[in-house]
Amino acid sequence: MKLGIFVNDLGFGTLLNQLKYKLEWLNKKLVKVDRYFPSSQLCSECGYRKTDLLLKNKTWICPNCGVKHNRDHNAAVNIKKEGMRMVLNPSN
């Protein structure tokens, strides 16, 4: 079990290294969002955080603004926003 996790981490680490190298070659930057960033819990419209969201919930409605979210799409939008925030305002 632990060997499988190690091999998986090694493969992902290699991918990240290659991606970073290629981006640097193109004068671009790799930005990594913290793994504990609550991307699927945040409403991408108003910023409300739904802390009781379960893994089985594939969609949810924001109780603050009423927008219906697809969990994966919402997470992708929030990760993009967080990455852009990190690039444009690196001190925070």
C-alpha positions as CSV (number, residue, x, y, z in Angstrom):
1,M,0.0,0.0,0.0
2,K,2.7,2.5,1.0
3,L,4.8,1.6,-2.0
4,G,1.9,2.4,-4.3
5,I,1.4,5.8,-2.7
6,F,5.2,6.5,-3.0
7,V,5.2,5.5,-6.7
8,N,2.1,7.7,-7.3
9,D,3.7,10.7,-5.6
10,L,7.0,10.2,-7.5
11,G,5.1,10.2,-10.8
12,F,3.2,13.3,-9.9
13,G,6.4,15.0,-8.7
14,T,8.1,14.2,-12.0
15,L,5.1,15.6,-13.9
16,L,5.2,18.8,-11.9
17,N,9.0,19.2,-12.5
18,Q,8.5,18.7,-16.3
19,L,5.6,21.2,-16.3
20,K,7.7,23.7,-14.4
21,Y,10.6,23.3,-16.7
22,K,8.4,23.7,-19.8
23,L,6.7,26.8,-18.4
24,E,10.0,28.4,-17.5
25,W,11.2,27.8,-21.0
26,L,8.2,29.7,-22.3
27,N,8.8,32.5,-19.7
28,K,5.7,31.4,-17.7
29,K,5.2,30.5,-14.1
30,L,3.8,27.5,-12.4
31,V,1.4,28.4,-9.5
32,K,0.4,25.8,-7.0
33,V,-2.7,26.4,-4.9
34,D,-2.6,24.9,-1.4
35,R,-4.0,21.4,-1.3
36,Y,-6.3,22.4,1.6
37,F,-7.8,25.4,-0.2
38,P,-11.6,24.9,0.1
39,S,-12.2,25.2,-3.7
40,S,-15.4,23.2,-3.8
41,Q,-16.9,24.8,-0.7
42,L,-16.7,28.4,-1.8
43,C,-19.4,30.0,-3.9
44,S,-17.6,31.3,-7.0
45,E,-20.1,34.1,-7.3
46,C,-20.3,35.6,-3.8
47,G,-17.6,33.8,-1.8
48,Y,-19.9,32.2,0.7
49,R,-18.3,29.0,2.3
50,K,-20.6,26.0,2.6
51,T,-18.7,23.9,5.3
52,D,-21.3,21.1,5.5
53,L,-20.8,20.1,1.9
54,L,-20.3,16.3,1.6
55,L,-18.3,14.4,-1.0
56,K,-21.4,12.8,-2.4
57,N,-23.0,16.3,-3.1
58,K,-22.2,16.9,-6.8
59,T,-24.3,20.0,-7.0
60,W,-25.3,22.6,-4.3
61,I,-27.2,25.9,-4.1
62,C,-25.5,28.8,-2.4
63,P,-27.8,29.9,0.5
64,N,-26.4,33.4,0.3
65,C,-26.9,34.3,-3.4
66,G,-29.0,31.3,-4.7
67,V,-26.6,30.2,-7.5
68,K,-26.7,26.5,-8.3
69,H,-23.2,25.0,-8.6
70,N,-21.7,21.9,-10.1
71,R,-19.1,20.9,-7.5
72,D,-16.3,20.2,-10.0
73,H,-16.9,23.3,-12.2
74,N,-17.2,25.5,-9.2
75,A,-13.9,24.2,-7.7
76,A,-12.2,24.8,-11.1
77,V,-13.4,28.4,-11.2
78,N,-12.2,29.0,-7.6
79,I,-8.8,27.4,-8.2
80,K,-8.3,29.6,-11.2
81,K,-9.3,32.7,-9.2
82,E,-7.0,31.7,-6.3
83,G,-4.1,31.2,-8.7
84,M,-4.7,34.5,-10.4
85,R,-4.9,36.2,-6.9
86,M,-1.6,34.5,-6.0
87,V,0.1,35.8,-9.2
88,L,-1.3,39.3,-9.0
89,N,-0.9,39.8,-5.2
90,P,1.9,37.5,-4.1
91,S,2.3,39.0,-0.6
92,N,-1.1,37.6,0.6
